[in-house]
């Protein structure tokens, strides 16, 4: 009897450690299966990632290949891996579309999944099915992340404009990066052309994408590329990450592109059913995203002036900024780009050092710099090193003393473009953003499964739970606190 009890205890420990179970899902008169992972510290109403395996593969293989479970542990979401019949997917009919829909409904019932944060991903044939699902289920997914697969033989079609991040290796010989117009299922163009078609279909400016190469910015070991198409009016973004030389694989390179992390970072920026702000009332701004910031000089937002400033003339620059975390020093250093000494920062005679500001996380703040141009300055660099988070910039006004004309073209971004803006060679990424959705605030504690931990939860001002807050402004036990 004692031995039996010991075995039961060991089995219970195993379940507790792995928190992974096969779950049955009713689809009409049939019963299907999905492998679901629920982390120990899951949110109270968690996000859900549905990860579809490739042809002749299975959920266990997909789990090991993608490593979604490890990320779910730190981020508090649920991930489930549906099993295809005979390890295949129906990419033309409705059988597996209904299965995916049933999985979503089942997860809402069994795990209280937040229906506004359901994300779909897949590999190879799983991505093929994912694109197929968008035709009728696009309004159910907050974002879609296909890896190494396309909807062969079809033009883009979805019942909603869905944010997409497509990841593909340039050496893929299964879903060929260069395309396969003679494929037996109907053919498809190059991956670059395929993603561009989706961008155009979803109202993005397909002619003027933002291209980041190498990606992630600052890498010296590879030349992977991220191409970003934006539809700023509808808050839709279509991305392509091209991994140089990578074959047919879900890449999680330790020193390169980590597909799973890239997808999650993209996913969590999108959710459904928020109160929309009418287009005419939206405020546009430029957003810089810094994922690392060890060195003060490594994170620079750069603006090239249409016309150089006059030497010895007096100027005033004002701008609004907003940061997602406390920024110890937001520096402004205009330079003379024509000078041969422009990169010699240490005491160089062509760089003006202007007082940096400490910027606390939170709402918009207005910064002001008054200066005399010691050189014919033509480039502004805003340096926010030692910083990880979002930096938003808006309403830039540069005037010469005694003159009211703003020398910053499109300083309020109302023309819906970011011409003249860039980043330094080591990052960060940047794009045109807008306040398309109003924050719903904090309505319910949206996180911890264990009641004993609920009082200790930390939330951002947008109501997002933070597991290990470091610096910034948070809501804790009903009070607003600042961490430095």
C-alpha positions as CSV (number, residue, x, y, z in Angstrom):
1,X,0.0,0.0,0.0
2,X,2.8,2.4,0.9
3,X,4.5,1.7,-2.4
4,X,1.3,2.4,-4.3
5,X,0.9,5.8,-2.5
6,X,4.5,6.6,-3.3
7,X,3.9,6.0,-7.0
8,X,0.8,8.2,-6.9
9,X,2.7,11.0,-5.3
10,X,5.5,10.7,-7.9
11,X,2.9,10.9,-10.7
12,X,1.3,13.9,-9.2
13,X,4.7,15.6,-8.8
14,X,5.4,14.9,-12.5
15,X,2.1,16.5,-13.6
16,X,2.8,19.5,-11.4
17,X,6.2,20.0,-12.8
18,X,5.3,19.7,-16.4
19,X,1.7,21.2,-16.3
20,X,1.2,19.6,-19.7
21,X,-1.7,17.5,-20.7
22,X,-3.5,16.0,-23.7
23,X,-7.0,17.4,-23.9
24,X,-9.9,16.1,-25.9
25,X,-11.8,18.6,-28.1
26,X,-15.2,17.9,-29.6
27,X,-15.5,18.9,-33.3
28,X,-19.0,18.0,-34.4
29,X,-19.4,14.3,-33.9
30,X,-15.7,13.6,-33.7
31,X,-13.1,13.9,-30.9
32,X,-9.7,15.5,-31.6
33,X,-6.7,16.0,-29.3
34,X,-4.5,19.0,-28.5
35,X,-1.4,19.0,-26.2
36,X,-1.8,22.0,-23.8
37,X,0.8,23.6,-21.5
38,X,-0.3,25.7,-18.6
39,X,2.6,27.3,-16.7
40,X,2.5,27.3,-12.9
41,X,2.2,31.1,-12.7
42,X,-0.4,31.5,-15.4
43,X,-2.4,34.7,-15.6
44,X,-6.0,34.6,-14.3
45,X,-7.3,35.3,-17.7
46,X,-4.3,34.4,-19.9
47,X,-3.3,34.9,-23.5
48,X,-3.3,31.8,-25.7
49,X,-0.8,30.8,-28.4
50,X,-2.0,28.0,-30.8
51,X,1.0,26.4,-32.4
52,X,0.4,24.1,-35.5
53,X,2.9,21.4,-36.4
54,X,4.3,20.6,-39.8
55,X,3.4,17.7,-42.1
56,X,4.4,14.3,-40.7
57,X,5.2,16.0,-37.4
58,X,3.3,16.1,-34.1
59,X,2.7,18.3,-31.1
60,X,5.6,16.8,-29.1
61,X,8.0,17.6,-32.0
62,X,6.5,21.1,-32.4
63,X,6.9,21.8,-28.7
64,X,10.5,20.8,-28.7
65,X,11.3,22.7,-31.9
66,X,9.6,26.0,-30.9
67,X,10.2,26.0,-27.1
68,X,7.0,28.0,-26.5
69,X,6.7,26.3,-23.1
70,X,9.8,28.0,-21.7
71,X,8.5,31.5,-22.8
72,X,5.0,30.7,-21.4
73,X,6.7,30.1,-18.0
74,X,8.1,33.6,-17.9
75,X,5.2,35.4,-19.6
76,X,2.2,33.7,-18.0
77,X,0.3,32.6,-21.1
78,X,-1.0,29.2,-22.3
79,X,0.2,27.4,-25.4
80,X,-1.5,24.5,-27.0
81,X,-0.4,22.2,-29.9
82,X,-3.3,20.6,-31.9
83,X,-2.8,17.2,-33.5
84,X,-3.6,16.9,-37.1
85,X,-5.3,13.7,-38.5
86,X,-2.5,11.4,-39.6
87,X,-0.1,14.2,-38.7
88,X,-1.5,16.2,-41.7
89,X,-3.7,19.3,-42.1
90,X,-6.7,19.9,-44.3
91,X,-5.5,23.1,-46.1
92,X,-8.4,23.5,-48.5
93,X,-11.6,22.4,-46.8
94,X,-13.1,23.4,-43.4
95,X,-12.4,20.3,-41.3
96,X,-9.3,21.7,-39.6
97,X,-10.5,25.2,-39.6
98,X,-13.4,24.0,-37.4
99,X,-10.9,22.1,-35.3
100,X,-8.9,25.3,-34.6
101,X,-12.1,27.2,-33.9
102,X,-13.1,24.4,-31.4
103,X,-9.7,24.6,-29.7
104,X,-10.2,28.3,-29.1
105,X,-13.6,27.8,-27.6
106,X,-12.4,24.9,-25.5
107,X,-9.6,26.9,-24.1
108,X,-11.9,29.7,-23.1
109,X,-14.1,27.3,-21.3
110,X,-11.4,25.2,-19.6
111,X,-8.8,27.8,-18.9
112,X,-10.6,31.2,-18.9
113,X,-8.4,32.3,-21.9
114,X,-8.7,36.0,-22.8
115,X,-10.5,35.9,-26.2
116,X,-8.9,39.3,-27.0
117,X,-5.5,37.8,-26.9
118,X,-5.6,34.6,-28.9
119,X,-2.6,34.2,-31.3
120,X,-2.1,31.7,-34.1
121,X,1.3,30.4,-35.2
122,X,2.5,27.4,-37.2
123,X,5.4,25.7,-39.0
124,X,5.4,24.6,-42.6
125,X,2.1,22.9,-43.3
126,X,0.9,24.4,-40.0
127,X,1.5,27.9,-41.5
128,X,-0.3,26.9,-44.6
129,X,-3.3,25.9,-42.5
130,X,-2.9,29.2,-40.5
131,X,-3.2,31.3,-43.6
132,X,-6.2,29.2,-44.6
133,X,-7.8,29.9,-41.2
134,X,-7.6,33.7,-41.7
135,X,-10.3,33.5,-44.4
136,X,-13.0,32.7,-41.8
137,X,-11.3,33.1,-38.4
138,X,-9.3,36.2,-38.9
139,X,-11.6,38.2,-36.6
140,X,-10.9,35.7,-33.8
141,X,-7.0,36.1,-33.8
142,X,-5.3,39.1,-32.4
143,X,-2.2,38.3,-34.6
144,X,-0.7,35.6,-36.8
145,X,2.8,34.3,-36.9
146,X,3.6,31.8,-39.7
147,X,7.0,30.2,-40.0
148,X,8.3,28.6,-43.2
149,X,4.9,28.2,-44.9
150,X,2.4,29.8,-47.2
151,X,-1.1,29.2,-48.5
152,X,-0.2,27.6,-51.8
153,X,-2.2,28.5,-54.9
154,X,-4.2,31.3,-53.3
155,X,-4.3,35.0,-53.2
156,X,-4.5,36.8,-49.8
157,X,-7.9,36.6,-48.2
158,X,-9.1,37.2,-44.6
159,X,-12.3,38.4,-42.9
160,X,-10.3,41.0,-40.9
161,X,-7.0,42.8,-41.4
162,X,-4.8,40.7,-39.2
163,X,-1.3,41.7,-38.0
164,X,1.2,39.2,-39.4
165,X,4.8,38.4,-38.7
166,X,6.1,35.9,-41.2
167,X,9.5,34.2,-40.6
168,X,11.4,32.3,-43.3
169,X,14.9,31.0,-44.0
170,X,16.4,32.1,-47.3
171,X,17.8,28.6,-47.8
172,X,14.4,26.9,-47.4
173,X,14.1,24.2,-50.0
174,X,10.6,22.9,-49.0
175,X,8.6,26.1,-49.0
176,X,11.2,27.8,-51.2
177,X,12.2,31.3,-50.4
178,X,12.5,32.0,-54.1
179,X,9.0,30.7,-54.8
180,X,7.7,27.7,-56.7
181,X,5.2,28.7,-59.5
182,X,4.9,25.1,-60.6
183,X,3.9,23.5,-57.3
184,X,1.3,20.9,-57.8
185,X,-1.1,22.7,-55.4
186,X,-1.1,25.8,-57.5
187,X,2.2,27.5,-57.1
188,X,3.4,30.6,-55.1
189,X,5.7,33.5,-55.7
190,X,8.9,34.3,-53.8
191,X,8.4,34.8,-50.0
192,X,9.2,38.4,-50.3
193,X,6.6,38.9,-53.0
194,X,4.1,36.8,-51.1
195,X,4.4,38.8,-47.9
196,X,4.3,42.0,-49.9
197,X,1.0,40.9,-51.4
198,X,-0.4,40.4,-48.0
199,X,0.8,43.8,-46.9
200,X,-0.9,45.4,-49.9
201,X,-4.1,43.4,-49.2
202,X,-4.2,44.7,-45.7
203,X,-3.9,48.3,-46.7
204,X,-0.2,48.7,-45.8
205,X,2.1,51.0,-47.8
206,X,3.7,48.2,-49.8
207,X,6.0,50.5,-51.7
208,X,7.8,52.0,-48.7
209,X,8.6,49.4,-46.1
210,X,11.0,49.9,-43.3
211,X,14.0,47.5,-43.8
212,X,16.3,46.6,-40.9
213,X,19.5,44.8,-41.9
214,X,21.3,43.3,-40.2
215,X,18.6,42.2,-37.8
216,X,18.6,42.3,-34.9
217,X,20.3,45.7,-35.4
218,X,24.0,45.7,-34.3
219,X,24.7,42.0,-35.2
220,X,28.1,41.3,-36.8
221,X,27.8,37.6,-37.3
222,X,24.9,37.4,-39.8
223,X,22.8,39.6,-42.1
224,X,19.2,38.6,-41.4
225,X,16.6,41.1,-42.5
226,X,13.3,42.4,-41.0
227,X,11.0,44.1,-43.5
228,X,8.0,46.0,-41.9
229,X,4.9,47.2,-43.8
230,X,2.5,49.5,-41.9
231,X,-1.1,50.5,-42.3
232,X,-1.0,53.2,-39.6
233,X,-4.7,54.2,-39.9
234,X,-5.9,50.7,-39.1
235,X,-3.0,49.8,-36.7
236,X,-2.1,46.8,-38.9
237,X,1.5,45.7,-39.4
238,X,2.8,43.0,-41.8
239,X,6.4,41.8,-41.1
240,X,8.9,39.5,-42.8
241,X,12.0,38.3,-41.0
242,X,14.3,36.6,-43.5
243,X,17.0,34.5,-42.0
244,X,20.1,34.3,-44.2
245,X,21.0,30.7,-45.2
246,X,18.5,29.1,-42.8
247,X,16.7,26.1,-44.3
248,X,13.2,24.7,-43.5
249,X,13.3,25.1,-39.7
250,X,11.8,27.1,-36.8
251,X,15.0,28.9,-35.9
252,X,15.7,29.8,-32.3
253,X,19.3,31.0,-32.7
254,X,21.0,31.9,-29.4
255,X,23.0,34.6,-31.1
256,X,20.6,35.4,-33.9
257,X,16.9,35.4,-34.6
258,X,14.9,33.6,-31.9
259,X,11.7,33.0,-33.8
260,X,9.6,32.2,-30.7
261,X,10.7,35.4,-28.9
262,X,10.2,37.5,-32.0
263,X,6.7,36.2,-32.4
264,X,5.7,36.7,-28.8
265,X,7.1,40.3,-28.8
266,X,5.0,40.9,-31.9
267,X,1.9,39.1,-30.6
268,X,1.7,40.9,-27.2
269,X,1.5,44.3,-29.0
270,X,-1.9,43.3,-30.5
271,X,-5.3,42.5,-29.0
272,X,-8.9,42.6,-30.1
273,X,-12.0,44.6,-29.1
274,X,-10.5,47.7,-27.6
275,X,-12.4,51.0,-27.8
276,X,-11.2,52.4,-31.1
277,X,-10.4,56.1,-31.6
278,X,-11.7,57.6,-34.9
279,X,-9.0,58.2,-37.5
280,X,-9.6,61.9,-37.4
281,X,-8.9,62.0,-33.7
282,X,-5.8,59.9,-33.6
283,X,-2.4,61.2,-32.6
284,X,0.6,60.0,-34.6
285,X,4.1,59.8,-33.2
286,X,7.3,57.9,-33.8
287,X,8.1,55.0,-31.6
288,X,11.6,53.6,-30.9
289,X,11.9,50.2,-29.3
290,X,15.1,49.4,-27.4
291,X,15.5,45.8,-26.5
292,X,18.9,46.3,-24.9
293,X,20.9,49.3,-23.8
294,X,24.1,48.6,-22.0
295,X,26.1,51.5,-23.5
296,X,25.0,55.1,-23.3
297,X,26.0,55.7,-26.9
298,X,24.4,52.7,-28.5
299,X,20.7,53.7,-28.7
300,X,20.2,56.7,-30.9
301,X,17.2,58.2,-32.6
302,X,18.5,60.2,-35.5
303,X,16.8,63.1,-37.4
304,X,18.4,64.7,-40.5
305,X,17.5,68.3,-40.9
306,X,16.2,69.5,-44.3
307,X,18.5,72.4,-44.1
308,X,21.6,72.9,-41.9
309,X,21.4,75.4,-39.0
310,X,23.2,78.8,-39.2
311,X,26.5,79.0,-37.3
312,X,26.3,81.3,-34.3
313,X,22.5,81.6,-34.5
314,X,20.3,80.9,-31.4
315,X,17.7,78.2,-31.5
316,X,15.1,76.6,-29.3
317,X,14.0,72.9,-29.6
318,X,11.0,71.5,-27.8
319,X,9.6,68.0,-28.1
320,X,7.2,65.7,-26.3
321,X,8.5,62.3,-25.1
322,X,6.9,59.3,-23.5
323,X,8.8,56.3,-22.1
324,X,7.6,52.9,-21.0
325,X,10.3,52.7,-18.3
326,X,12.4,55.3,-16.5
327,X,15.1,56.6,-18.8
328,X,18.1,57.8,-16.8
329,X,19.5,60.1,-19.5
330,X,17.8,61.2,-22.7
331,X,20.5,63.2,-24.3
332,X,20.4,65.6,-27.3
333,X,23.6,66.0,-29.3
334,X,23.4,67.8,-32.6
335,X,26.3,67.2,-35.0
336,X,27.8,68.6,-38.1
337,X,27.5,65.7,-40.5
338,X,29.8,67.2,-43.1
339,X,32.8,67.3,-40.7
340,X,35.4,64.6,-41.0
341,X,35.5,64.5,-37.2
342,X,31.8,63.8,-36.7
343,X,32.3,60.4,-35.1
344,X,35.1,61.5,-32.7
345,X,32.8,62.0,-29.7
346,X,35.5,62.5,-27.1
347,X,36.0,66.3,-27.2
348,X,35.4,66.6,-30.9
349,X,35.0,70.1,-32.2
350,X,31.9,69.3,-34.3
351,X,29.6,67.9,-31.7
352,X,27.5,70.0,-29.3
353,X,26.8,68.4,-26.0
354,X,23.5,69.6,-24.6
355,X,22.1,68.8,-21.1
356,X,20.4,65.4,-20.9
357,X,17.1,64.9,-19.2
358,X,16.1,62.1,-16.8
359,X,12.6,61.0,-18.0
360,X,10.3,59.1,-15.8
361,X,7.9,56.5,-17.3
362,X,4.3,57.6,-17.8
363,X,2.5,60.2,-19.7
364,X,3.8,62.7,-22.3
365,X,6.4,65.2,-21.1
366,X,7.7,68.3,-22.9
367,X,11.5,68.8,-23.0
368,X,13.2,72.1,-24.1
369,X,16.7,72.8,-25.2
370,X,18.0,76.3,-25.9
371,X,21.3,76.6,-27.7
372,X,23.6,78.5,-30.0
373,X,24.7,76.6,-33.1
374,X,28.5,76.5,-32.9
375,X,28.7,74.8,-36.3
376,X,26.4,74.4,-39.3
377,X,24.6,71.6,-37.6
378,X,22.5,69.3,-39.8
379,X,21.8,66.1,-37.8
380,X,20.1,65.7,-34.4
381,X,20.9,62.6,-32.3
382,X,18.7,61.7,-29.3
383,X,20.6,59.2,-27.2
384,X,18.9,57.0,-24.7
385,X,21.5,54.4,-23.7
386,X,21.4,52.1,-20.7
387,X,17.7,51.8,-21.4
388,X,15.2,49.0,-22.4
389,X,11.7,49.9,-23.5
390,X,9.7,52.1,-25.8
391,X,10.5,55.8,-26.4
392,X,7.8,57.8,-28.1
393,X,8.6,61.2,-29.7
394,X,6.1,63.8,-30.9
395,X,5.5,67.5,-31.6
396,X,9.0,68.6,-32.4
397,X,9.4,72.3,-32.8
398,X,12.7,74.0,-33.8
399,X,12.7,77.7,-34.1
400,X,15.4,80.3,-34.7
401,X,15.2,83.2,-32.2
402,X,12.9,85.9,-33.5
403,X,11.3,83.6,-36.2
404,X,8.2,81.4,-35.6
405,X,8.7,79.0,-38.6
406,X,9.2,75.4,-37.5
407,X,12.4,74.0,-39.0
408,X,11.4,70.4,-38.3
409,X,9.4,69.1,-41.2
410,X,6.3,67.1,-40.1
411,X,7.2,67.5,-36.5
412,X,3.8,66.3,-35.4
413,X,3.8,63.3,-37.8
414,X,0.4,64.4,-39.1
415,X,1.5,63.6,-42.7
416,X,1.7,59.9,-41.6
417,X,5.3,59.4,-42.5
418,X,8.7,59.4,-40.8
419,X,10.9,60.8,-43.6
420,X,14.2,62.1,-42.2
421,X,14.2,59.8,-39.2
422,X,16.5,56.8,-38.7
423,X,18.5,55.0,-36.1
424,X,22.2,54.6,-35.5
425,X,24.0,51.5,-36.7
426,X,23.3,49.5,-33.5
427,X,19.5,50.1,-33.3
428,X,16.9,50.6,-32.0
429,X,14.0,49.6,-34.2
430,X,11.4,52.4,-35.0
431,X,8.1,52.9,-36.7
432,X,5.2,55.3,-37.1
433,X,2.6,54.6,-34.4
434,X,-0.7,56.1,-33.3
435,X,-3.1,56.1,-30.4
436,X,-5.6,54.0,-32.3
437,X,-6.9,52.3,-29.2
438,X,-7.8,53.7,-25.8
439,X,-6.6,51.9,-22.8
440,X,-9.4,50.1,-21.0
441,X,-7.6,50.5,-17.7
442,X,-7.4,47.9,-15.0
443,X,-10.7,46.2,-14.5
444,X,-9.9,42.9,-12.9
445,X,-6.6,41.5,-11.6
446,X,-5.6,39.8,-14.8
447,X,-2.9,37.6,-13.6
448,X,-2.1,35.2,-10.9
449,X,-3.7,31.8,-10.5
450,X,-2.8,31.3,-6.9
451,X,-5.0,33.6,-4.6
452,X,-2.2,34.0,-2.2
453,X,-0.2,35.9,-4.8
454,X,-2.9,38.2,-6.2
455,X,-2.2,41.0,-3.7
456,X,1.4,41.1,-4.8
457,X,0.8,41.6,-8.5
458,X,2.3,44.5,-10.3
459,X,0.6,46.2,-13.3
460,X,1.6,48.8,-15.8
461,X,-0.6,51.8,-16.3
462,X,-2.2,50.0,-19.3
463,X,-3.2,47.1,-17.0
464,X,-0.5,44.6,-18.1
465,X,0.9,42.4,-15.4
466,X,4.7,42.5,-14.8
467,X,6.2,39.4,-13.1
468,X,9.5,41.0,-12.1
469,X,9.2,44.8,-12.2
470,X,12.5,46.7,-12.2
471,X,11.9,50.4,-13.0
472,X,9.0,52.5,-14.1
473,X,5.5,53.4,-12.8
474,X,3.2,50.5,-11.7
475,X,-0.1,49.8,-9.9
476,X,0.5,47.6,-6.8
477,X,-2.2,46.8,-4.2
478,X,-4.4,49.5,-5.6
479,X,-1.7,52.2,-5.4
480,X,0.6,54.0,-7.9
481,X,4.2,53.4,-7.2
482,X,7.5,54.4,-8.9
483,X,10.4,52.1,-9.0
484,X,13.9,53.4,-9.7
